[in-house]
Amino acid sequence: MIRIKRAYEEAAPEDGRRFLVDRLWPRGIKKEALPLDGWLKELAPSDDLRHWFGHEPERWAEFQRRYAAELDAQPESWQPLLEAARQGDVTLVYAARDEAHNNAAALRSYLEKKLEKE
C-alpha cells in the first residue's frame, strides 16, 4: 500500500517506509525530528512545473499529466520506490497544505498505475 502524509503529522507504525518526496525541506521541521527512510528530491516536480502549478486546483489535471511526463523521463528515480512498495507499506511524505492536490498525491497515483500493470 502506498500512503501519503503531511510532514507535520506524526509518524505511525502503519506508515511503513517513509520517504520525503519534496524538493524543499518542510518549513519549521528539524531534520532529526522527521522520521524518514529517505529524502527523494529527484522525484519532486521540476522547479518550473512546481511554480507553474502553484497548488491551483484548476491546474491539477494538467499538472498530473506534465509531472507524469517528467517521471517517465527518469525511471531510475522512481524504480527503487516502486520496489519498496512491492515489499511493503510505503508513505510518501510532503509539506503542501492542500492534501488532495500535491505532488505526493500525483506520485502515488503514478506509482499505483505502474503496479497495476504488473
MMTF fields as JSON, N, C-alpha, C and O atoms, coordinates in Angstrom:
{
  "mmtfVersion": "1.0.0",
  "mmtfProducer": "UNKNOWN",
  "numBonds": 471,
  "numAtoms": 472,
  "numGroups": 118,
  "numChains": 1,
  "numModels": 1,
  "chainsPerModel": [1],
  "groupsPerChain": [118],
  "chainIdList": ["A"],
  "bondAtomList": [4, 2, 8, 6, 12, 10, 16, 14, 20, 18, 24, 22, 28, 26, 32, 30, 36, 34, 40, 38, 44, 42, 48, 46, 52, 50, 56, 54, 60, 58, 64, 62, 68, 66, 72, 70, 76, 74, 80, 78, 84, 82, 88, 86, 92, 90, 96, 94, 100, 98, 104, 102, 108, 106, 112, 110, 116, 114, 120, 118, 124, 122, 128, 126, 132, 130, 136, 134, 140, 138, 144, 142, 148, 146, 152, 150, 156, 154, 160, 158, 164, 162, 168, 166, 172, 170, 176, 174, 180, 178, 184, 182, 188, 186, 192, 190, 196, 194, 200, 198, 204, 202, 208, 206, 212, 210, 216, 214, 220, 218, 224, 222, 228, 226, 232, 230, 236, 234, 240, 238, 244, 242, 248, 246, 252, 250, 256, 254, 260, 258, 264, 262, 268, 266, 272, 270, 276, 274, 280, 278, 284, 282, 288, 286, 292, 290, 296, 294, 300, 298, 304, 302, 308, 306, 312, 310, 316, 314, 320, 318, 324, 322, 328, 326, 332, 330, 336, 334, 340, 338, 344, 342, 348, 346, 352, 350, 356, 354, 360, 358, 364, 362, 368, 366, 372, 370, 376, 374, 380, 378, 384, 382, 388, 386, 392, 390, 396, 394, 400, 398, 404, 402, 408, 406, 412, 410, 416, 414, 420, 418, 424, 422, 428, 426, 432, 430, 436, 434, 440, 438, 444, 442, 448, 446, 452, 450, 456, 454, 460, 458, 464, 462, 468, 466],
  "bondOrderList": [1, 1, 1, 1, 1, 1, 1, 1, 1, 1, 1, 1, 1, 1, 1, 1, 1, 1, 1, 1, 1, 1, 1, 1, 1, 1, 1, 1, 1, 1, 1, 1, 1, 1, 1, 1, 1, 1, 1, 1, 1, 1, 1, 1, 1, 1, 1, 1, 1, 1, 1, 1, 1, 1, 1, 1, 1, 1, 1, 1, 1, 1, 1, 1, 1, 1, 1, 1, 1, 1, 1, 1, 1, 1, 1, 1, 1, 1, 1, 1, 1, 1, 1, 1, 1, 1, 1, 1, 1, 1, 1, 1, 1, 1, 1, 1, 1, 1, 1, 1, 1, 1, 1, 1, 1, 1, 1, 1, 1, 1, 1, 1, 1, 1, 1, 1, 1],
  "groupList": [{"groupName": "MET", "atomNameList": ["N", "CA", "C", "O"], "elementList": ["N", "C", "C", "O"], "formalChargeList": [0, 0, 0, 0], "bondAtomList": [1, 0, 2, 1, 3, 2], "bondOrderList": [1, 1, 2], "singleLetterCode": "M", "chemCompType": "L-PEPTIDE LINKING"}, {"groupName": "ILE", "atomNameList": ["N", "CA", "C", "O"], "elementList": ["N", "C", "C", "O"], "formalChargeList": [0, 0, 0, 0], "bondAtomList": [1, 0, 2, 1, 3, 2], "bondOrderList": [1, 1, 2], "singleLetterCode": "I", "chemCompType": "L-PEPTIDE LINKING"}, {"groupName": "ARG", "atomNameList": ["N", "CA", "C", "O"], "elementList": ["N", "C", "C", "O"], "formalChargeList": [0, 0, 0, 0], "bondAtomList": [1, 0, 2, 1, 3, 2], "bondOrderList": [1, 1, 2], "singleLetterCode": "R", "chemCompType": "L-PEPTIDE LINKING"}, {"groupName": "LYS", "atomNameList": ["N", "CA", "C", "O"], "elementList": ["N", "C", "C", "O"], "formalChargeList": [0, 0, 0, 0], "bondAtomList": [1, 0, 2, 1, 3, 2], "bondOrderList": [1, 1, 2], "singleLetterCode": "K", "chemCompType": "L-PEPTIDE LINKING"}, {"groupName": "ALA", "atomNameList": ["N", "CA", "C", "O"], "elementList": ["N", "C", "C", "O"], "formalChargeList": [0, 0, 0, 0], "bondAtomList": [1, 0, 2, 1, 3, 2], "bondOrderList": [1, 1, 2], "singleLetterCode": "A", "chemCompType": "L-PEPTIDE LINKING"}, {"groupName": "TYR", "atomNameList": ["N", "CA", "C", "O"], "elementList": ["N", "C", "C", "O"], "formalChargeList": [0, 0, 0, 0], "bondAtomList": [1, 0, 2, 1, 3, 2], "bondOrderList": [1, 1, 2], "singleLetterCode": "Y", "chemCompType": "L-PEPTIDE LINKING"}, {"groupName": "GLU", "atomNameList": ["N", "CA", "C", "O"], "elementList": ["N", "C", "C", "O"], "formalChargeList": [0, 0, 0, 0], "bondAtomList": [1, 0, 2, 1, 3, 2], "bondOrderList": [1, 1, 2], "singleLetterCode": "E", "chemCompType": "L-PEPTIDE LINKING"}, {"groupName": "PRO", "atomNameList": ["N", "CA", "C", "O"], "elementList": ["N", "C", "C", "O"], "formalChargeList": [0, 0, 0, 0], "bondAtomList": [1, 0, 2, 1, 3, 2], "bondOrderList": [1, 1, 2], "singleLetterCode": "P", "chemCompType": "L-PEPTIDE LINKING"}, {"groupName": "ASP", "atomNameList": ["N", "CA", "C", "O"], "elementList": ["N", "C", "C", "O"], "formalChargeList": [0, 0, 0, 0], "bondAtomList": [1, 0, 2, 1, 3, 2], "bondOrderList": [1, 1, 2], "singleLetterCode": "D", "chemCompType": "L-PEPTIDE LINKING"}, {"groupName": "GLY", "atomNameList": ["N", "CA", "C", "O"], "elementList": ["N", "C", "C", "O"], "formalChargeList": [0, 0, 0, 0], "bondAtomList": [1, 0, 2, 1, 3, 2], "bondOrderList": [1, 1, 2], "singleLetterCode": "G", "chemCompType": "PEPTIDE LINKING"}, {"groupName": "PHE", "atomNameList": ["N", "CA", "C", "O"], "elementList": ["N", "C", "C", "O"], "formalChargeList": [0, 0, 0, 0], "bondAtomList": [1, 0, 2, 1, 3, 2], "bondOrderList": [1, 1, 2], "singleLetterCode": "F", "chemCompType": "L-PEPTIDE LINKING"}, {"groupName": "LEU", "atomNameList": ["N", "CA", "C", "O"], "elementList": ["N", "C", "C", "O"], "formalChargeList": [0, 0, 0, 0], "bondAtomList": [1, 0, 2, 1, 3, 2], "bondOrderList": [1, 1, 2], "singleLetterCode": "L", "chemCompType": "L-PEPTIDE LINKING"}, {"groupName": "VAL", "atomNameList": ["N", "CA", "C", "O"], "elementList": ["N", "C", "C", "O"], "formalChargeList": [0, 0, 0, 0], "bondAtomList": [1, 0, 2, 1, 3, 2], "bondOrderList": [1, 1, 2], "singleLetterCode": "V", "chemCompType": "L-PEPTIDE LINKING"}, {"groupName": "TRP", "atomNameList": ["N", "CA", "C", "O"], "elementList": ["N", "C", "C", "O"], "formalChargeList": [0, 0, 0, 0], "bondAtomList": [1, 0, 2, 1, 3, 2], "bondOrderList": [1, 1, 2], "singleLetterCode": "W", "chemCompType": "L-PEPTIDE LINKING"}, {"groupName": "SER", "atomNameList": ["N", "CA", "C", "O"], "elementList": ["N", "C", "C", "O"], "formalChargeList": [0, 0, 0, 0], "bondAtomList": [1, 0, 2, 1, 3, 2], "bondOrderList": [1, 1, 2], "singleLetterCode": "S", "chemCompType": "L-PEPTIDE LINKING"}, {"groupName": "HIS", "atomNameList": ["N", "CA", "C", "O"], "elementList": ["N", "C", "C", "O"], "formalChargeList": [0, 0, 0, 0], "bondAtomList": [1, 0, 2, 1, 3, 2], "bondOrderList": [1, 1, 2], "singleLetterCode": "H", "chemCompType": "L-PEPTIDE LINKING"}, {"groupName": "GLN", "atomNameList": ["N", "CA", "C", "O"], "elementList": ["N", "C", "C", "O"], "formalChargeList": [0, 0, 0, 0], "bondAtomList": [1, 0, 2, 1, 3, 2], "bondOrderList": [1, 1, 2], "singleLetterCode": "Q", "chemCompType": "L-PEPTIDE LINKING"}, {"groupName": "THR", "atomNameList": ["N", "CA", "C", "O"], "elementList": ["N", "C", "C", "O"], "formalChargeList": [0, 0, 0, 0], "bondAtomList": [1, 0, 2, 1, 3, 2], "bondOrderList": [1, 1, 2], "singleLetterCode": "T", "chemCompType": "L-PEPTIDE LINKING"}, {"groupName": "ASN", "atomNameList": ["N", "CA", "C", "O"], "elementList": ["N", "C", "C", "O"], "formalChargeList": [0, 0, 0, 0], "bondAtomList": [1, 0, 2, 1, 3, 2], "bondOrderList": [1, 1, 2], "singleLetterCode": "N", "chemCompType": "L-PEPTIDE LINKING"}],
  "groupTypeList": [0, 1, 2, 1, 3, 2, 4, 5, 6, 6, 4, 4, 7, 6, 8, 9, 2, 2, 10, 11, 12, 8, 2, 11, 13, 7, 2, 9, 1, 3, 3, 6, 4, 11, 7, 11, 8, 9, 13, 11, 3, 6, 11, 4, 7, 14, 8, 8, 11, 2, 15, 13, 10, 9, 15, 6, 7, 6, 2, 13, 4, 6, 10, 16, 2, 2, 5, 4, 4, 6, 11, 8, 4, 16, 7, 6, 14, 13, 16, 7, 11, 11, 6, 4, 4, 2, 16, 9, 8, 12, 17, 11, 12, 5, 4, 4, 2, 8, 6, 4, 15, 18, 18, 4, 4, 4, 11, 2, 14, 5, 11, 6, 3, 3, 11, 6, 3, 6],
  "groupIdList": [1, 2, 3, 4, 5, 6, 7, 8, 9, 10, 11, 12, 13, 14, 15, 16, 17, 18, 19, 20, 21, 22, 23, 24, 25, 26, 27, 28, 29, 30, 31, 32, 33, 34, 35, 36, 37, 38, 39, 40, 41, 42, 43, 44, 45, 46, 47, 48, 49, 50, 51, 52, 53, 54, 55, 56, 57, 58, 59, 60, 61, 62, 63, 64, 65, 66, 67, 68, 69, 70, 71, 72, 73, 74, 75, 76, 77, 78, 79, 80, 81, 82, 83, 84, 85, 86, 87, 88, 89, 90, 91, 92, 93, 94, 95, 96, 97, 98, 99, 100, 101, 102, 103, 104, 105, 106, 107, 108, 109, 110, 111, 112, 113, 114, 115, 116, 117, 118],
  "secStructList": [7, 3, 3, 3, 3, 3, 6, 6, 1, 7, 7, 7, 4, 4, 4, 7, 3, 3, 3, 3, 7, 7, 1, 1, 7, 7, 6, 6, 7, 7, 4, 4, 4, 1, 7, 7, 1, 3, 3, 7, 4, 4, 4, 1, 7, 7, 2, 2, 2, 2, 2, 2, 2, 6, 6, 7, 4, 4, 4, 2, 2, 2, 2, 2, 2, 2, 2, 2, 2, 2, 2, 2, 6, 7, 2, 2, 2, 2, 2, 2, 2, 2, 2, 2, 2, 2, 2, 1, 7, 3, 3, 3, 3, 3, 7, 7, 1, 7, 1, 1, 1, 1, 2, 2, 2, 2, 2, 2, 2, 2, 2, 2, 2, 2, 2, 2, 6, 7],
  "xCoordList": [0.838, 0.0, 0.887, 1.909, 0.476, 1.195, 0.288, -0.82, 0.777, 0.032, 0.72, 1.873, -0.008, 0.61, 0.292, -0.756, 1.218, 1.05, 1.838, 2.968, 1.215, 1.922, 3.089, 3.015, 4.137, 5.324, 5.015, 5.74, 3.95, 3.604, 2.755, 2.444, 2.377, 1.638, 2.641, 3.735, 2.244, 3.136, 3.278, 2.341, 4.472, 4.709, 3.947, 3.739, 3.535, 2.812, 3.395, 3.945, 3.281, 3.833, 3.286, 4.008, 2.012, 1.426, 1.945, 1.63, 2.733, 3.318, 4.275, 4.45, 4.883, 5.901, 7.123, 7.502, 7.733, 8.901, 8.421, 7.479, 9.085, 8.666, 9.712, 10.906, 9.22, 10.117, 9.572, 8.416, 10.401, 10.049, 10.211, 11.266, 9.156, 9.189, 9.084, 8.655, 9.471, 9.504, 10.932, 11.885, 11.074, 12.397, 12.962, 14.172, 12.074, 12.49, 12.138, 11.124, 12.983, 12.709, 11.508, 11.395, 10.614, 9.435, 9.826, 10.684, 9.18, 9.465, 9.131, 8.118, 10.021, 9.767, 10.017, 9.73, 10.544, 10.82, 12.324, 12.961, 12.877, 14.297, 14.489, 13.643, 15.596, 15.848, 15.801, 15.29, 16.319, 16.331, 14.94, 14.735, 13.997, 12.65, 11.68, 10.545, 12.111, 11.219, 11.722, 12.71, 11.035, 11.483, 11.263, 10.136, 12.361, 12.323, 13.28, 14.269, 12.964, 13.891, 14.678, 15.631, 14.265, 14.984, 14.31, 13.113, 15.107, 14.605, 14.874, 16.022, 13.814, 13.929, 13.638, 12.616, 14.534, 14.373, 14.19, 13.436, 14.891, 14.848, 13.475, 13.206, 12.61, 11.246, 10.278, 9.167, 10.69, 9.815, 9.675, 10.562, 8.557, 8.402, 9.513, 10.066, 9.833, 10.842, 10.39, 9.203, 11.344, 11.003, 10.03, 9.097, 10.237, 9.33, 7.9, 6.945, 7.769, 6.426, 5.8, 4.616, 6.585, 6.094, 5.584, 4.512, 6.346, 5.93, 4.702, 3.805, 4.66, 3.5, 2.233, 1.198, 2.316, 1.145, 0.653, -0.535, 1.544, 1.18, 0.043, -0.632, -0.189, -1.265, -2.644, -3.518, -2.826, -4.121, -4.93, -4.568, -6.033, -6.81, -7.253, -7.354, -7.518, -7.958, -6.832, -7.097, -5.598, -4.464, -4.079, -3.111, -4.825, -4.47, -4.307, -3.287, -5.281, -5.212, -3.995, -3.295, -3.751, -2.592, -1.293, -0.307, -1.28, -0.093, 0.239, 1.393, -0.769, -0.536, 0.029, 0.928, -0.496, -0.008, 1.457, 2.28, 1.768, 3.147, 4.115, 5.241, 3.67, 4.521, 4.792, 5.919, 3.772, 3.959, 4.97, 5.773, 4.934, 5.908, 7.322, 8.263, 7.477, 8.795, 9.255, 10.418, 8.335, 8.681, 9.022, 9.955, 8.272, 8.554, 9.972, 10.598, 10.469, 11.805, 12.921, 14.092, 12.576, 13.612, 13.207, 13.104, 12.98, 12.521, 13.484, 13.064, 14.753, 15.719, 15.457, 15.895, 14.751, 14.483, 13.327, 13.335, 12.335, 11.182, 11.169, 10.378, 12.006, 12.046, 12.334, 11.666, 13.304, 13.541, 12.318, 12.064, 11.583, 10.38, 9.304, 8.599, 9.185, 8.241, 8.616, 7.747, 9.902, 10.369, 10.057, 9.656, 10.239, 9.903, 8.414, 8.03, 7.573, 6.127, 5.748, 4.783, 6.487, 6.221, 6.514, 5.892, 7.456, 7.899, 7.096, 7.148, 6.352, 5.585, 5.011, 5.08, 4.445, 3.818, 4.849, 5.961, 4.445, 5.29, 4.433, 3.264, 5.022, 4.336, 5.164, 6.354, 4.508, 5.127, 4.832, 3.672, 5.865, 5.735, 5.903, 6.796, 5.037, 5.047, 4.695, 4.234, 4.908, 4.668, 3.47, 2.999, 2.972, 1.898, 0.684, 0.38, -0.001, -1.221, -2.389, -3.198, -2.465, -3.568, -3.331, -2.394, -4.189, -3.989, -4.444, -4.114, -5.19, -5.688, -4.897, -4.776, -4.359, -3.678, -2.216, -1.852, -1.388, 0.033, 0.839, 0.278, 2.14, 2.984, 2.983, 3.123, 2.828, 2.793, 1.556, 1.637, 0.417, -0.81, -0.648, -1.059, -0.051, 0.175, 1.167, 0.979, 2.212, 3.211, 2.596, 2.865, 1.778, 1.109, 0.273, 0.346, -0.514, -1.343, -0.474, -0.797, 0.602, 1.531, 2.092, 2.106, 2.551, 3.143, 2.099, 2.389, 0.896, -0.164, -0.508, -0.782, -0.495, -0.747, 0.354, 0.085, 1.591, 2.707, 2.53, 2.781, 2.104, 1.9, 0.747, 0.807, -0.298, -1.451, -1.09, -1.706, -0.108, 0.288, 1.088, 1.326, 1.502, 2.345, 1.507, 2.046],
  "yCoordList": [-1.181, 0.0, 1.251, 1.311, 2.221, 3.493, 4.551, 4.801, 5.159, 6.212, 7.55, 7.602, 8.622, 9.948, 10.572, 10.308, 11.409, 12.017, 13.319, 13.409, 14.311, 15.584, 15.41, 14.623, 16.136, 16.075, 16.521, 16.172, 17.289, 17.844, 16.891, 17.184, 15.75, 14.723, 13.753, 13.544, 13.164, 12.223, 10.94, 10.486, 10.375, 9.083, 8.017, 8.146, 6.964, 5.861, 4.545, 4.494, 3.483, 2.184, 1.715, 1.089, 2.014, 1.558, 2.332, 1.979, 3.379, 4.129, 3.272, 3.512, 2.292, 1.51, 2.378, 3.189, 2.203, 3.022, 4.4, 4.522, 5.439, 6.823, 7.558, 7.53, 8.224, 8.953, 10.355, 10.519, 11.36, 12.732, 12.888, 12.571, 13.381, 13.482, 14.932, 15.188, 15.865, 17.29, 17.7, 17.129, 18.683, 19.208, 20.035, 20.056, 20.714, 21.572, 20.913, 20.224, 21.132, 20.597, 21.342, 22.557, 20.623, 21.278, 22.357, 22.151, 23.494, 24.614, 24.272, 23.64, 24.715, 24.59, 23.222, 23.004, 22.293, 20.944, 20.705, 20.882, 20.298, 19.96, 18.588, 17.703, 18.428, 17.172, 15.965, 14.913, 16.102, 14.975, 14.69, 13.649, 15.603, 15.43, 14.762, 14.461, 14.527, 13.935, 12.529, 12.378, 11.501, 10.132, 9.763, 9.756, 9.459, 9.137, 7.998, 7.784, 7.271, 6.285, 6.867, 6.259, 8.056, 8.714, 9.996, 10.193, 10.867, 12.121, 12.031, 12.113, 11.864, 11.634, 12.922, 13.036, 13.871, 15.179, 15.048, 15.803, 14.076, 13.937, 13.493, 13.589, 13.011, 12.626, 13.801, 13.694, 14.904, 16.081, 16.69, 16.546, 17.367, 18.048, 19.08, 19.597, 19.374, 20.396, 21.729, 21.944, 22.608, 23.938, 24.658, 25.31, 24.546, 25.199, 24.679, 25.455, 23.365, 22.783, 23.147, 23.476, 23.087, 23.422, 24.86, 25.127, 25.775, 27.186, 27.399, 28.162, 26.728, 26.859, 26.377, 27.041, 25.225, 24.639, 25.542, 25.857, 25.954, 26.843, 26.333, 27.131, 25.028, 24.401, 24.951, 25.069, 25.282, 25.763, 24.552, 23.903, 24.238, 23.033, 22.957, 21.86, 24.085, 24.038, 23.594, 23.255, 23.59, 23.128, 21.683, 21.159, 21.05, 19.723, 18.673, 17.986, 18.545, 17.515, 17.721, 16.765, 18.945, 19.237, 19.037, 18.568, 19.388, 19.164, 17.671, 17.283, 16.844, 15.401, 14.877, 14.036, 15.371, 14.947, 15.347, 14.534, 16.598, 17.081, 16.391, 16.061, 16.178, 15.518, 14.071, 13.592, 13.378, 12.008, 11.975, 11.046, 12.973, 13.04, 13.209, 12.598, 14.032, 14.186, 12.863, 12.482, 12.166, 10.885, 9.839, 9.057, 9.821, 8.876, 9.047, 8.079, 10.259, 10.563, 10.157, 10.181, 9.782, 9.421, 8.203, 8.309, 7.061, 5.876, 5.416, 4.8, 5.705, 5.308, 5.995, 5.502, 7.12, 7.841, 7.227, 7.266, 6.662, 6.114, 4.594, 4.042, 3.905, 2.438, 1.915, 0.974, 2.488, 1.99, 2.167, 1.335, 3.237, 3.47, 2.439, 1.948, 2.122, 1.1, -0.256, -1.018, -0.549, -1.804, -1.85, -2.89, -0.735, -0.671, -0.92, -1.59, -0.391, -0.585, -2.044, -2.539, -2.727, -4.149, -4.977, -6.015, -4.514, -5.262, -4.958, -5.726, -3.844, -3.497, -2.102, -1.453, -1.658, -0.341, 0.768, 0.691, 1.8, 2.971, 4.212, 4.247, 5.223, 6.516, 7.599, 7.754, 8.346, 9.487, 10.714, 11.075, 11.341, 12.474, 13.764, 13.878, 14.729, 16.005, 17.129, 16.87, 18.367, 19.51, 20.369, 21.167, 20.235, 21.113, 21.096, 20.08, 22.22, 22.317, 21.574, 20.962, 21.634, 21.003, 19.493, 19.01, 18.765, 17.328, 16.536, 15.357, 17.16, 16.464, 16.788, 15.952, 18.003, 18.466, 18.77, 19.925, 17.743, 17.932, 16.868, 15.897, 17.05, 16.141, 14.725, 13.77, 14.562, 13.213, 12.459, 11.27, 13.139, 12.503, 12.102, 11.014, 12.98, 12.677, 11.521, 10.647, 11.517, 10.452, 9.119, 8.093, 9.122, 7.885, 7.317, 6.125, 8.168, 7.73, 7.144, 6.097, 7.808, 7.354, 5.971, 5.076, 5.801, 4.531, 3.426, 2.287, 3.742, 2.736, 2.231, 1.044, 3.117, 2.691, 1.745, 0.782, 2.025, 1.138, -0.235, -1.257, -0.269, -1.533, -2.335, -3.562, -1.638, -2.321, -3.012, -4.016, -2.497, -3.074, -4.354, -5.068, -4.644, -5.843, -7.107, -8.2],
  "zCoordList": [0.0, 0.0, 0.0, 0.684, -0.767, -0.826, -0.2, -0.674, 0.862, 1.55, 1.295, 0.868, 1.563, 1.589, 2.935, 3.525, 3.419, 4.735, 4.793, 4.314, 5.387, 5.554, 6.522, 7.466, 6.282, 7.134, 8.553, 9.485, 8.726, 10.034, 10.867, 12.022, 10.287, 11.014, 11.64, 11.116, 12.775, 13.442, 12.632, 11.976, 12.696, 12.067, 12.847, 14.054, 12.146, 12.776, 12.272, 11.172, 13.064, 12.635, 11.285, 10.508, 11.002, 9.736, 8.525, 7.388, 8.753, 7.641, 6.818, 5.624, 7.436, 6.73, 6.486, 7.332, 5.327, 4.985, 4.546, 3.763, 5.063, 4.821, 3.993, 4.291, 2.93, 2.037, 1.802, 1.412, 2.037, 1.708, 0.201, -0.351, -0.471, -1.931, -2.406, -3.531, -1.563, -1.915, -2.238, -1.708, -3.1, -3.443, -2.285, -2.061, -1.552, -0.443, 0.89, 1.003, 1.895, 3.228, 3.833, 3.673, 4.525, 5.122, 6.133, 6.991, 6.006, 6.905, 8.348, 8.645, 9.238, 10.666, 11.257, 12.434, 10.477, 10.985, 10.934, 9.896, 12.073, 12.104, 11.471, 11.603, 10.793, 10.083, 11.012, 10.629, 12.208, 13.135, 13.728, 14.354, 13.533, 14.086, 13.115, 13.486, 11.881, 10.886, 10.539, 9.821, 11.055, 10.771, 9.303, 8.808, 8.628, 7.201, 6.891, 7.592, 5.824, 5.287, 4.124, 3.636, 3.685, 2.61, 2.183, 2.389, 1.581, 1.009, -0.486, -0.924, -1.263, -2.699, -3.472, -4.15, -3.36, -4.02, -5.524, -6.137, -6.114, -7.56, -8.073, -9.27, -7.185, -7.57, -7.57, -8.09, -6.998, -6.941, -8.339, -9.18, -8.574, -9.867, -10.069, -9.098, -11.309, -11.601, -11.009, -10.763, -10.79, -10.263, -11.187, -10.717, -12.494, -13.447, -13.297, -13.267, -13.204, -13.068, -11.732, -11.662, -10.689, -9.345, -9.303, -8.759, -9.871, -9.882, -10.765, -10.407, -11.919, -12.799, -12.088, -12.143, -11.425, -10.76, -9.627, -9.56, -8.748, -7.648, -6.782, -6.132, -6.752, -5.964, -6.323, -5.464, -7.592, -8.087, -8.545, -9.527, -7.838, -8.17, -9.63, -10.178, -10.266, -11.669, -12.611, -13.765, -12.144, -12.947, -12.624, -13.175, -11.744, -11.225, -12.335, -12.382, -13.21, -14.256, -15.155, -15.489, -15.536, -16.393, -15.632, -16.202, -14.35, -13.525, -13.49, -13.669, -13.26, -13.195, -14.521, -14.526, -15.633, -16.941, -17.134, -17.552, -16.828, -17.005, -16.045, -16.417, -14.818, -13.825, -14.25, -14.124, -14.75, -15.235, -16.379, -16.474, -17.237, -18.334, -17.778, -18.284, -16.742, -16.115, -15.507, -15.642, -14.838, -14.216, -15.274, -15.094, -16.373, -17.457, -17.991, -18.422, -17.963, -18.494, -17.539, -17.917, -16.304, -15.337, -14.493, -13.271, -15.127, -14.386, -13.3, -12.321, -13.461, -12.433, -11.093, -10.053, -11.102, -9.854, -9.064, -7.834, -9.751, -9.031, -8.945, -8.18, -9.691, -9.632, -8.212, -7.781, -7.463, -6.106, -5.186, -4.316, -5.385, -4.586, -4.938, -4.056, -6.198, -6.641, -6.05, -5.629, -6.022, -5.423, -3.924, -3.402, -3.246, -1.811, -1.601, -0.642, -2.483, -2.376, -2.628, -2.046, -3.478, -3.72, -2.465, -2.238, -1.662, -0.487, 0.776, 1.738, 0.786, 1.987, 1.884, 0.841, 2.986, 3.015, 2.862, 3.384, 2.129, 1.875, 2.087, 1.702, 2.7, 2.861, 2.197, 2.471, 1.317, 0.65, 1.505, 1.705, 1.999, 2.908, 2.113, 1.273, 2.39, 1.675, 2.641, 3.753, 2.229, 3.101, 2.698, 3.509, 1.493, 0.998, 1.912, 2.538, 1.985, 2.799, 2.169, 2.866, 0.857, 0.134, 0.107, -0.529, 0.803, 0.936, -0.288, -0.415, -1.181, -2.368, -3.627, -4.522, -3.697, -4.915, -4.6, -4.382, -4.577, -4.279, -5.012, -5.52, -5.065, -5.822, -5.264, -6.027, -3.95, -3.371, -3.848, -4.155, -3.912, -4.404, -5.87, -6.272, -6.654, -8.073, -8.223, -9.069, -7.412, -7.476, -7.053, -7.676, -6.009, -5.584, -6.733, -7.031, -7.369, -8.494, -9.608, -10.17, -9.914, -10.955, -10.611, -11.456, -9.375, -8.95, -8.894, -9.26, -8.443, -8.389, -9.79, -9.973, -10.768, -12.157, -12.638, -13.356, -12.238, -12.61, -11.961, -12.6, -10.702, -10.01, -10.617, -10.687, -11.054, -11.657, -12.957, -13.313, -13.667, -14.959, -14.804, -15.778, -13.576, -13.354, -13.316, -13.14]
}
